Amino acid sequence: MNRLNNKSFLNKRNIIWASLWLAQILTFYLLSLSEVTVQYFVRFYEWQKAFHQSLFSKITTSVGDILYILLIVGLVYKLYLIIKKKSQSSVIQLLISLNILYFVYQIFWGMMYFQPPIMQVDTKKEIPIEKLKSLSIKYLKLCIQDREVLQENKNGVFELKNFEQSKTDIIAAQSKIPSEFNQKQITNFVNLKPSIYSHIMSYTGILGYYNPFSGEAQYDANLPDSYKGFTLSHEAAHQLGYAREQEASFIGFLTCQYSDKAELRYSANLYALKNILINIQQVDPNWVKTILEQYSQKMRRDRNNELAFRNQHDSILSSIFSWTNNLFLKSNRQEGSVTYNYFIYLLLNYET
């Protein structure tokens, strides 16, 4: 009888913790609909982010990645106990952990996805193709100009000679962004780290990510150097408090634009050029071909290096992670990862 009562008690606790998690999901959803409430979360992030990012900034290894490893190991172990040992206490512990992690995530980051956009743009308005073509010429010229002065490896491919200094340059450049685009406080902490999972990331198409639990920004250390400057600026923008992917890309772009380092400008301008060409491709693929043919020899070597990297790491993981990332973005009421057009609208507004 005692065993039956104990089992019934444990089942009730399971239901309670599962219900609490569902209640959290509903509560945070309702809170996300209130601009006033969201602003409190934004202010909290601003208040705590400097201390949060300083915690592990002196440690070269990604503490957040280690935390994820421990969480995965713990999850696998608990699932083993639940499935093989029929451990009811493990079910409760798993549900409690899920509740805590979900709550911490929402408090420190999840609600940031619902802050007001940095610019009011009409994403349903058709983009004039001639405007995009004009921008493609502009950014091609900027890329050619900066690429001429950059250092190369023995194969003639762009190489960041002082990568660690570039991280410091990125954080320093954030303070130069005009206040009309960025009103968030600069922390001045350099907390950009190579991911422990870099080898796996190369096969997923993920260039970098922000860890809201540790305040660190991680990047794929195996990326071509032509990717790295912009990727780090993008992740550093997340650390500032820009949760939306395309807004982080825009702030990352501005960070590089207002930098006095040609290697950062080149990486960001190349990113902008590629996005512009992707949008033109849908309407006038011949124009895209013409622009690509006008790449300088140095830019062509960089492009071939990027294509070789992508082809070398092409796998089903890339499709899987693209699909899951698309679902994640849409769950946070963002545009899916397939289009990313919002960046183009922000860029057009910036150029106007």
C-alpha positions as CSV (number, residue, x, y, z in Angstrom):
1,M,0.0,0.0,0.0
2,N,2.8,2.4,0.9
3,R,4.5,1.7,-2.5
4,L,1.3,2.4,-4.3
5,N,0.8,5.7,-2.3
6,N,4.4,6.7,-3.0
7,K,4.0,6.0,-6.7
8,S,0.8,8.0,-6.8
9,F,2.6,10.8,-5.0
10,L,5.4,10.8,-7.5
11,N,2.9,10.8,-10.4
12,K,1.2,13.8,-9.0
13,R,4.5,15.6,-8.7
14,N,5.3,14.8,-12.3
15,I,2.0,16.3,-13.3
16,I,2.6,19.4,-11.2
17,W,6.1,20.1,-12.7
18,A,4.9,19.3,-16.2
19,S,1.9,21.6,-15.7
20,L,4.2,24.3,-14.3
21,W,6.4,24.2,-17.4
22,L,3.3,24.5,-19.7
23,A,2.1,27.4,-17.5
24,Q,5.5,29.1,-17.9
25,I,5.2,28.8,-21.7
26,L,1.8,30.4,-21.6
27,T,2.8,33.1,-19.1
28,F,5.9,34.2,-21.1
29,Y,3.8,34.2,-24.3
30,L,1.3,36.5,-22.8
31,L,4.1,38.7,-21.3
32,S,5.7,38.9,-24.8
33,L,2.5,40.6,-26.1
34,S,2.9,43.5,-23.7
35,E,5.4,46.2,-24.9
36,V,5.6,47.6,-21.4
37,T,6.4,44.3,-19.9
38,V,9.0,43.5,-22.6
39,Q,10.7,46.8,-21.8
40,Y,11.3,45.7,-18.3
41,F,13.1,42.6,-19.6
42,V,15.1,44.8,-21.9
43,R,16.1,47.1,-19.0
44,F,17.0,44.0,-16.9
45,Y,19.3,42.8,-19.7
46,E,21.0,46.2,-20.0
47,W,21.4,46.3,-16.2
48,Q,23.1,42.9,-15.9
49,K,24.9,42.3,-19.2
50,A,28.2,43.9,-18.3
51,F,28.6,41.8,-15.2
52,H,27.3,38.7,-17.0
53,Q,29.7,39.1,-19.9
54,S,32.6,39.8,-17.5
55,L,32.2,36.6,-15.6
56,F,34.0,34.4,-18.1
57,S,35.7,37.0,-20.3
58,K,39.2,36.2,-19.0
59,I,38.8,32.4,-19.6
60,T,39.9,31.5,-23.1
61,T,37.8,28.3,-23.2
62,S,34.1,28.5,-23.8
63,V,32.5,27.9,-20.4
64,G,29.0,27.8,-22.0
65,D,30.0,25.0,-24.3
66,I,31.3,23.0,-21.4
67,L,28.0,23.7,-19.6
68,Y,26.1,22.4,-22.6
69,I,28.2,19.2,-22.6
70,L,27.3,18.6,-18.9
71,L,23.7,19.2,-19.6
72,I,23.6,16.8,-22.5
73,V,25.4,14.1,-20.4
74,G,23.0,14.7,-17.5
75,L,20.0,14.5,-19.9
76,V,21.2,11.2,-21.4
77,Y,21.9,9.8,-17.9
78,K,18.4,10.8,-16.7
79,L,16.7,9.3,-19.7
80,Y,18.6,6.1,-19.2
81,L,17.4,5.9,-15.6
82,I,13.8,6.7,-16.7
83,I,13.7,4.2,-19.6
84,K,15.8,1.3,-18.1
85,K,15.3,1.7,-14.4
86,K,11.8,3.2,-14.5
87,S,13.0,5.9,-12.1
88,Q,10.1,8.2,-11.2
89,S,12.5,10.5,-9.2
90,S,14.5,11.0,-12.3
91,V,11.4,12.1,-14.2
92,I,10.8,14.7,-11.5
93,Q,14.4,15.9,-11.5
94,L,14.3,16.2,-15.3
95,L,11.1,18.2,-15.2
96,I,12.5,20.5,-12.4
97,S,15.6,21.1,-14.5
98,L,13.5,21.8,-17.6
99,N,11.5,24.4,-15.6
100,I,14.6,26.1,-14.2
101,L,16.4,26.2,-17.6
102,Y,13.4,27.5,-19.4
103,F,12.8,30.2,-16.8
104,V,16.5,31.4,-16.8
105,Y,16.5,31.4,-20.6
106,Q,13.4,33.5,-20.9
107,I,14.5,36.0,-18.2
108,F,18.0,36.5,-19.6
109,W,17.3,36.2,-23.3
110,G,14.1,34.8,-24.7
111,M,12.0,37.9,-24.1
112,M,14.6,40.1,-25.9
113,Y,13.2,38.7,-29.2
114,F,10.0,40.8,-28.6
115,Q,11.6,44.2,-28.1
116,P,10.6,47.0,-30.6
117,P,12.5,46.8,-33.9
118,I,15.4,49.1,-34.3
119,M,13.8,50.6,-37.4
120,Q,10.2,50.7,-38.6
121,V,10.3,49.3,-42.1
122,D,7.6,47.9,-44.3
123,T,8.9,44.4,-45.3
124,K,5.8,43.9,-47.5
125,K,6.9,46.8,-49.7
126,E,8.5,45.7,-53.0
127,I,12.2,46.5,-53.2
128,P,13.1,48.5,-56.4
129,I,15.4,46.2,-58.4
130,E,17.3,49.2,-59.8
131,K,18.1,50.3,-56.2
132,L,19.5,46.9,-55.4
133,K,21.6,46.9,-58.6
134,S,22.9,50.3,-57.7
135,L,23.9,49.0,-54.2
136,S,25.5,46.0,-55.7
137,I,27.8,48.2,-57.7
138,K,28.6,50.3,-54.7
139,Y,29.4,47.4,-52.4
140,L,31.4,45.7,-55.1
141,K,33.6,48.8,-55.4
142,L,34.0,49.0,-51.6
143,C,35.0,45.3,-51.4
144,I,37.6,45.7,-54.2
145,Q,39.0,48.8,-52.6
146,D,39.5,47.2,-49.1
147,R,40.6,43.9,-50.5
148,E,43.6,45.4,-52.2
149,V,45.3,46.3,-48.9
150,L,44.6,43.1,-47.0
151,Q,47.1,40.5,-46.2
152,E,47.1,37.0,-47.8
153,N,48.3,33.5,-47.1
154,K,50.6,31.6,-49.4
155,N,47.6,30.7,-51.7
156,G,46.7,34.4,-52.2
157,V,43.6,34.1,-50.0
158,F,42.7,36.8,-47.4
159,E,44.1,36.1,-44.0
160,L,43.5,37.8,-40.6
161,K,47.0,38.0,-39.3
162,N,46.1,39.3,-35.9
163,F,42.7,37.7,-35.2
164,E,42.7,38.3,-31.4
165,Q,43.3,42.1,-32.0
166,S,40.3,42.0,-34.4
167,K,38.1,41.0,-31.5
168,T,39.2,44.0,-29.6
169,D,38.7,46.2,-32.6
170,I,35.1,45.0,-33.0
171,I,34.2,45.9,-29.5
172,A,35.9,49.3,-29.8
173,A,34.0,50.0,-33.1
174,Q,30.6,49.4,-31.4
175,S,31.0,52.7,-29.6
176,K,31.2,54.5,-33.0
177,I,27.8,53.4,-34.2
178,P,25.5,56.5,-34.4
179,S,22.9,56.7,-31.7
180,E,20.1,56.8,-34.2
181,F,20.9,53.1,-34.9
182,N,22.2,51.9,-31.5
183,Q,21.2,53.2,-28.1
184,K,22.4,50.1,-26.1
185,Q,25.2,50.4,-23.7
186,I,28.7,49.1,-24.8
187,T,30.2,46.8,-22.2
188,N,33.8,46.9,-23.5
189,F,34.3,43.3,-22.5
190,V,35.8,41.0,-25.2
191,N,34.0,37.7,-24.8
192,L,34.2,36.2,-28.3
193,K,35.5,32.6,-28.2
194,P,36.1,29.7,-30.6
195,S,33.5,27.0,-30.0
196,I,34.5,23.6,-28.7
197,Y,32.1,22.3,-31.3
198,S,33.8,24.1,-34.2
199,H,34.3,20.9,-36.2
200,I,30.7,19.9,-35.9
201,M,29.5,23.5,-36.6
202,S,31.4,23.5,-39.9
203,Y,29.0,20.7,-41.1
204,T,25.8,22.5,-39.9
205,G,26.1,25.8,-41.6
206,I,26.1,27.6,-38.2
207,L,28.8,30.3,-38.2
208,G,28.4,31.3,-34.6
209,Y,26.0,31.6,-31.7
210,Y,25.3,33.5,-28.5
211,N,25.1,31.6,-25.2
212,P,22.6,33.4,-22.9
213,F,23.5,31.3,-19.9
214,S,27.2,32.3,-19.9
215,G,27.1,35.6,-21.8
216,E,29.7,34.3,-24.2
217,A,29.6,34.5,-28.0
218,Q,31.0,31.5,-29.9
219,Y,32.1,31.1,-33.5
220,D,33.3,28.3,-35.8
221,A,37.1,28.6,-35.6
222,N,37.4,26.8,-39.0
223,L,35.6,29.5,-41.0
224,P,37.3,31.2,-43.9
225,D,38.8,34.4,-42.7
226,S,36.5,36.4,-45.1
227,Y,33.6,35.2,-42.9
228,K,35.1,35.8,-39.5
229,G,35.1,39.6,-39.1
230,F,31.4,39.9,-39.8
231,T,30.5,36.7,-37.9
232,L,32.2,38.0,-34.8
233,S,30.5,41.4,-35.2
234,H,27.2,39.7,-35.5
235,E,27.6,37.7,-32.3
236,A,28.9,40.8,-30.5
237,A,25.7,42.5,-31.5
238,H,23.8,39.7,-29.8
239,Q,25.8,40.5,-26.7
240,L,24.7,44.1,-26.9
241,G,21.1,42.9,-26.7
242,Y,20.0,42.5,-30.3
243,A,18.2,39.1,-30.3
244,R,16.7,39.2,-33.8
245,E,19.1,37.6,-36.2
246,Q,18.7,40.2,-38.9
247,E,19.0,43.1,-36.5
248,A,22.2,41.6,-35.1
249,S,23.5,41.3,-38.7
250,F,22.7,44.9,-39.3
251,I,24.4,46.1,-36.1
252,G,27.3,43.8,-36.9
253,F,27.4,45.4,-40.4
254,L,27.5,48.9,-38.9
255,T,30.1,47.9,-36.4
256,C,32.4,47.0,-39.2
257,Q,31.4,50.0,-41.3
258,Y,32.4,52.4,-38.6
259,S,35.7,50.6,-37.9
260,D,39.0,51.9,-39.2
261,K,40.1,48.3,-40.0
262,A,39.9,47.4,-43.7
263,E,39.6,43.7,-42.8
264,L,36.4,44.2,-40.9
265,R,34.9,46.5,-43.5
266,Y,35.7,44.0,-46.2
267,S,34.0,41.1,-44.4
268,A,30.9,43.2,-43.7
269,N,30.7,44.7,-47.2
270,L,31.1,41.3,-48.7
271,Y,28.3,40.0,-46.5
272,A,26.1,42.9,-47.7
273,L,27.0,42.4,-51.3
274,K,26.2,38.7,-51.1
275,N,22.8,39.4,-49.6
276,I,22.0,42.0,-52.2
277,L,22.9,39.6,-55.0
278,I,20.7,36.9,-53.4
279,N,17.7,39.2,-53.6
280,I,18.6,40.3,-57.2
281,Q,19.0,36.6,-58.2
282,Q,15.3,36.1,-58.0
283,V,14.6,38.7,-60.6
284,D,17.7,39.2,-62.7
285,P,20.2,36.3,-62.5
286,N,22.2,37.7,-65.4
287,W,23.0,40.8,-63.4
288,V,24.3,38.7,-60.6
289,K,26.5,36.8,-63.1
290,T,27.8,40.2,-64.4
291,I,28.7,41.4,-60.9
292,L,30.5,38.1,-60.0
293,E,32.5,38.5,-63.2
294,Q,33.6,41.9,-62.0
295,Y,35.1,40.5,-58.8
296,S,38.8,41.3,-58.6
297,Q,41.3,38.4,-58.8
298,K,41.8,38.7,-55.0
299,M,38.1,38.6,-54.3
300,R,37.7,35.6,-56.7
301,R,40.3,33.7,-54.7
302,D,38.4,34.4,-51.5
303,R,35.1,33.3,-53.1
304,N,36.6,30.1,-54.3
305,N,38.0,29.5,-50.8
306,E,34.5,30.0,-49.3
307,L,32.9,27.7,-51.9
308,A,35.6,25.0,-51.2
309,F,34.8,25.3,-47.5
310,R,31.1,24.9,-48.1
311,N,31.5,22.0,-50.5
312,Q,34.0,20.2,-48.1
313,H,31.5,20.5,-45.2
314,D,28.3,19.9,-47.1
315,S,26.2,17.4,-45.3
316,I,22.6,16.5,-44.2
317,L,23.4,18.2,-40.9
318,S,23.3,21.6,-42.7
319,S,19.7,20.9,-43.9
320,I,18.6,19.6,-40.5
321,F,20.0,22.6,-38.6
322,S,18.6,25.1,-41.2
323,W,15.1,23.5,-40.7
324,T,15.3,23.6,-36.9
325,N,16.7,27.1,-36.9
326,N,13.8,28.2,-39.2
327,L,11.3,26.7,-36.7
328,F,13.1,28.4,-33.8
329,L,13.0,31.8,-35.5
330,K,9.3,31.5,-36.4
331,S,8.6,30.4,-32.8
332,N,10.0,33.8,-31.7
333,R,7.9,35.6,-34.3
334,Q,10.9,36.3,-36.6
335,E,11.2,35.9,-40.3
336,G,12.4,32.4,-41.2
337,S,16.0,31.7,-41.9
338,V,15.2,31.0,-45.6
339,T,14.8,34.7,-46.6
340,Y,16.5,37.1,-44.2
341,N,15.1,39.9,-46.3
342,Y,14.7,42.2,-43.3
343,F,18.5,42.9,-43.4
344,I,18.1,44.2,-46.9
345,Y,15.3,46.6,-45.8
346,L,17.4,47.8,-42.9
347,L,20.3,48.3,-45.3
348,L,18.1,50.2,-47.8
349,N,16.8,52.4,-45.0
350,Y,20.4,53.1,-43.9
351,E,21.5,54.0,-47.4
352,T,18.5,56.4,-48.0
